[in-house]
């Protein structure tokens, strides 16, 4: 684990080994216990869990850790609950409550976040970003840390309306729903303006704009209502010299060039997005994070796990900004021995 390697990688400097980050491995408590020897469990105290997570991150040698502060709780009660399946250890994230406060397409198309949520105090938001960033730095002092926004645009609309009402409204009136997106972007701009003044040098910008197979909306809709708004959101960050890491699940290969044109410094992407395309087009100019497929840790043989790591390292080796990682997460049901083997393979192959 090394701030020096993480920061050099963020700055596109070739390092002795390929940098690394992981996602949720540090809260896979059986794995954390196996690696650190700390007897941590689902029912352990928050203090012990944080101690164990930090020890695990150190043991596995993370160089950065992606993190955001602004989530759907910014919307208060006026948001949809879509429920949640079991993902975390012990099923603590299970939610059977399903509720949408929007009953008609007309209500969705008339939605104005300025009226619904009101303006924000820029100084207070900046203070909160700094508090979140300082917490990250205090708990993970040898990593490149960050803060940012999870509900940037499409993800914000998903959180507010839920998939059913979102898709119904967007399908009924794409133009009208585009205007909703514009109004939301103008509201979330408050948070991006505050990010430009916070202490963090690396900013996490999350937006799930696609599904597993690709685009949710017609590509022309994104190019009219999403990417122009990204440029506005990112303008103050670029003016203040921040690095922007764009984070998205699913397959967004067809939009990589559009996102790059918005000024981002790097991309987080799951295995569905084409690492070879990213490496060929942006491997010398942008940070690239992830692409190892968790399905091979969940169900694969050791040979298949090794092949997957070899694939990513073969493509990413000559990209100075590449961080390897299992970017569709290492959840709590991942066999511990498979995760440990993955770590062993990474260590053997990571030297440039």
C-alpha positions in Angstrom: 0.0 0.0 0.0 1.5 3.3 -1.1 0.4 6.8 -1.5 3.5 7.3 -3.7 2.4 4.6 -6.1 -1.2 5.7 -6.0 -0.4 9.3 -6.6 2.1 8.6 -9.4 -0.5 6.4 -11.1 -3.1 9.2 -10.8 -0.5 11.4 -12.5 0.2 8.9 -15.3 3.7 8.1 -14.1 5.0 4.6 -14.7 5.5 2.8 -11.4 7.5 -0.4 -10.5 4.3 -2.3 -10.0 0.7 -2.0 -11.3 -1.3 0.0 -8.7 -4.3 -1.5 -7.0 -7.7 -0.9 -5.5 -10.6 -3.2 -4.6 -14.3 -2.8 -3.8 -16.0 -4.2 -0.8 -13.3 -6.7 0.0 -12.5 -4.8 3.1 -16.1 -5.5 4.4 -16.0 -9.2 3.5 -15.6 -10.1 7.1 -14.6 -13.8 6.7 -11.9 -12.7 4.2 -10.8 -9.8 6.4 -10.4 -12.2 9.4 -8.5 -14.7 7.3 -6.0 -12.0 6.1 -5.6 -9.9 9.2 -6.2 -12.4 12.0 -8.6 -10.0 13.6 -11.7 -11.8 14.9 -14.3 -9.5 13.2 -17.8 -10.5 12.4 -21.1 -9.0 11.1 -22.2 -8.3 14.7 -18.9 -6.7 15.7 -18.8 -3.1 16.8 -18.2 -0.3 14.2 -14.9 0.5 15.9 -13.6 -3.1 15.5 -14.9 -3.3 11.9 -13.1 -0.1 11.0 -9.9 -1.3 12.6 -10.1 -4.6 10.7 -11.0 -2.9 7.4 -8.0 -0.6 7.7 -5.7 -3.6 8.6 -7.0 -5.4 5.6 -6.5 -2.5 3.2 -2.9 -2.3 4.4 -2.4 -6.0 4.1 -3.7 -6.2 0.5 -1.8 -3.1 -0.5 -4.5 -0.8 -1.8 -3.1 2.4 -3.4 -6.4 4.3 -3.6 -9.9 3.9 -2.3 -12.9 5.2 -4.2 -15.5 7.0 -2.0 -18.3 9.5 -2.2 -20.3 11.6 0.3 -23.4 12.7 -1.6 -26.0 10.0 -1.9 -29.8 9.8 -2.2 -30.3 10.8 1.5 -29.8 14.4 0.2 -33.4 14.1 -1.1 -35.0 13.5 2.3 -38.4 11.8 2.1 -39.2 12.7 -1.5 -37.5 9.7 -3.1 -38.4 6.2 -4.2 -37.6 3.0 -2.3 -37.0 0.2 -4.8 -36.1 -2.3 -2.1 -32.8 -4.1 -1.9 -31.7 -7.7 -2.2 -29.2 -9.3 0.1 -25.7 -8.3 -0.8 -23.8 -7.5 2.4 -22.7 -10.0 5.0 -25.5 -11.1 7.2 -28.1 -9.6 4.9 -28.0 -6.3 6.8 -28.8 -4.4 3.6 -32.0 -6.3 2.8 -35.0 -4.0 2.3 -38.4 -5.1 1.4 -40.0 -1.7 1.4 -41.1 -0.6 -2.1 -42.6 2.8 -2.5 -42.7 5.6 -5.1 -44.1 9.1 -4.2 -44.7 9.8 -7.8 -48.0 8.3 -9.1 -48.3 9.7 -12.6 -46.0 10.6 -15.6 -47.3 14.2 -15.3 -45.9 14.4 -11.8 -42.5 13.2 -13.0 -42.4 15.6 -15.9 -43.3 18.5 -13.7 -40.7 17.7 -11.1 -38.5 20.6 -10.1 -35.7 19.8 -7.5 -35.3 23.5 -6.7 -38.9 23.6 -5.4 -38.8 20.1 -3.9 -35.4 20.3 -2.2 -34.5 24.0 -2.1 -31.1 25.7 -2.4 -28.0 24.5 -0.5 -25.5 26.5 1.5 -22.3 26.2 -0.4 -20.1 26.7 2.7 -21.9 24.0 4.5 -21.6 21.5 1.6 -17.9 22.3 1.3 -17.5 21.7 5.0 -19.1 18.3 4.7 -16.9 17.4 1.8 -13.9 18.4 3.8 -15.1 16.4 6.8 -15.6 13.3 4.7 -12.3 13.7 3.0 -10.4 14.2 6.3 -12.1 11.1 7.7 -10.8 9.1 4.7 -7.3 10.5 5.2 -7.3 9.8 8.9 -8.5 6.2 8.5 -6.5 5.4 5.3 -3.4 7.7 5.7 -1.3 6.0 3.1 -3.8 6.0 0.3 -4.9 8.5 -2.4 -8.3 9.5 -1.0 -11.2 11.3 -2.4 -14.7 12.5 -2.0 -17.5 13.2 -4.4 -21.1 12.7 -5.6 -22.9 9.4 -6.2 -26.2 10.8 -7.6 -24.6 13.0 -10.3 -27.5 12.9 -12.9 -29.0 9.7 -14.2 -28.3 8.0 -10.8 -30.0 10.9 -9.1 -33.1 10.5 -11.3 -33.2 6.8 -10.6 -33.0 7.4 -6.9 -35.8 9.9 -7.0 -38.3 8.3 -9.4 -37.3 4.6 -9.3 -36.9 2.6 -12.5 -40.6 2.1 -13.3 -41.7 5.8 -13.3 -38.4 6.9 -14.8 -38.7 4.6 -17.8 -42.4 5.3 -18.2 -41.9 9.1 -18.2 -38.8 9.0 -20.4 -40.6 6.7 -22.9 -43.7 8.8 -22.9 -42.0 12.2 -23.4 -38.2 12.0 -24.0 -38.0 15.8 -24.5 -40.0 16.5 -21.3 -37.9 14.1 -19.3 -34.8 15.7 -20.8 -35.9 19.0 -19.3 -36.3 17.2 -15.9 -32.7 16.1 -16.3 -31.6 19.7 -17.0 -33.4 21.0 -13.9 -31.8 18.3 -11.8 -28.4 19.0 -13.2 -28.8 22.7 -12.3 -29.6 21.7 -8.8 -26.8 19.2 -8.3 -24.4 21.8 -9.7 -24.4 23.3 -6.2 -22.5 20.2 -4.9 -20.0 20.3 -7.8 -19.4 24.0 -7.1 -18.7 23.1 -3.5 -16.4 20.2 -4.6 -14.3 22.7 -6.5 -13.5 24.5 -3.2 -12.9 21.4 -1.0 -9.5 20.1 0.0 -9.6 16.8 -2.0 -7.5 16.8 -5.2 -9.3 13.7 -6.6 -13.1 13.8 -7.1 -15.4 10.8 -7.4 -18.2 11.4 -9.9 -20.6 8.5 -10.1 -23.4 8.1 -12.6 -25.0 4.8 -13.7 -26.0 5.8 -17.2 -26.2 2.3 -18.7 -27.4 -1.2 -18.1 -25.5 -4.5 -18.4 -26.0 -4.5 -22.2 -25.5 -0.8 -22.7 -27.6 2.3 -23.2 -30.9 2.8 -21.4 -32.0 5.7 -23.6 -31.3 6.5 -27.2 -27.7 7.6 -27.6 -28.9 11.0 -29.0 -30.8 11.6 -25.7 -27.5 11.3 -23.7 -25.7 13.6 -26.1 -28.4 16.2 -25.7 -29.2 16.0 -22.0 -26.4 14.1 -20.2 -23.0 15.0 -21.5 -23.6 18.7 -22.0 -24.6 18.8 -18.3 -21.5 16.9 -17.3 -19.4 19.6 -19.0 -21.2 22.2 -16.9 -20.9 20.2 -13.7 -17.2 19.6 -14.2 -16.2 23.1 -15.3 -15.5 24.4 -11.8 -13.6 21.3 -10.9 -11.4 21.6 -14.0 -10.8 25.3 -13.3 -9.6 24.4 -9.7 -7.3 21.7 -11.0 -9.1 18.7 -9.6 -8.8 15.2 -11.0 -12.2 13.7 -11.9 -12.7 9.9 -11.8 -15.9 9.0 -13.7 -17.6 5.9 -12.1 -20.3 3.9 -13.8 -21.5 0.3 -13.7 -22.6 -1.8 -16.7 -21.3 -1.4 -20.3 -20.6 2.2 -21.3 -18.1 1.5 -24.0 -20.1 3.4 -26.6 -20.0 6.5 -24.5 -16.4 6.5 -23.4 -15.4 9.1 -26.0 -18.3 11.4 -25.0 -17.3 11.2 -21.3 -13.6 11.8 -22.1 -14.7 14.9 -24.0 -16.3 16.2 -20.8 -12.9 16.6 -19.2 -12.6 13.6 -16.8 -9.2 12.4 -15.7 -10.1 8.8 -15.5 -12.6 6.0 -15.7 -13.8 3.3 -13.3 -15.5 0.5 -15.2 -16.8 -3.0 -14.7 -15.7 -6.0 -16.9 -18.6 -5.3 -19.3 -16.9 -2.1 -20.5 -14.1 -2.8 -22.9 -10.7 -2.5 -21.3 -8.9 -3.0 -24.6 -10.7 0.0 -26.1 -10.0 2.2 -23.1 -6.3 1.2 -23.1 -5.9 1.8 -26.8 -7.7 5.2 -26.8 -6.9 6.5 -23.4 -4.2 4.3 -21.8 -1.5 7.0 -22.0 -3.7 10.0 -21.1 -6.2 8.8 -18.5 -6.5 6.9 -15.3 -8.1 3.4 -15.8 -9.6 1.5 -12.9 -10.8 -2.0 -12.6 -12.1 -4.7 -15.1 -11.3 -7.9 -13.2 -14.5 -10.0 -13.3 -15.8 -11.0 -9.9 -17.7 -14.0 -11.5 -14.5 -15.9 -11.7 -13.8 -15.3 -8.0 -17.3 -16.5 -7.2 -17.5 -19.5 -9.4 -14.2 -20.0 -11.3 -11.3 -22.4 -11.0 -7.9 -21.2 -9.9 -6.8 -21.5 -13.6 -9.7 -19.2 -14.7 -8.9 -16.7 -12.0 -5.3 -16.5 -13.1 -6.3 -16.1 -16.7 -8.6 -13.2 -15.8 -5.8 -11.4 -13.9 -3.3 -12.1 -16.7 -5.8 -10.6 -19.2 -6.1 -7.3 -17.2 -2.4 -7.1 -16.5 -1.5 -7.8 -20.2 -3.7 -4.9 -21.3 -3.0 -2.6 -18.5 0.7 -3.1 -18.0 1.8 -0.4 -20.4 -0.8 2.1 -19.2 0.8 4.3 -16.6 -2.6 5.2 -15.0 -4.0 1.7 -14.6 -5.2 0.5 -11.2 -6.2 -3.2 -11.2 -9.2 -4.2 -9.2 -12.3 -6.5 -9.1 -14.6 -3.6 -10.2 -17.9 -5.5 -9.9 -17.0 -6.0 -6.2 -15.8 -8.9 -4.0 -19.0 -9.5 -2.1 -19.4 -11.5 1.1 -20.4 -14.7 -0.6 -17.0 -14.9 -2.5 -15.1 -18.0 -1.4 -12.3 -16.8 0.8 -9.8 -19.2 -0.8 -10.6 -17.7 -4.2 -10.1 -14.2 -3.1 -6.8 -15.1 -1.4 -5.6 -16.8 -4.6 -6.6 -13.7 -6.6 -4.4 -11.6 -4.3 -1.5 -14.1 -4.7 -1.7 -14.0 -8.5 -1.8 -10.2 -8.5 1.3 -10.0 -6.4 3.2 -12.4 -8.6 2.3 -10.6 -11.8 2.0 -7.0 -10.8 5.7 -6.0 -11.3 6.4 -4.1 -14.4 
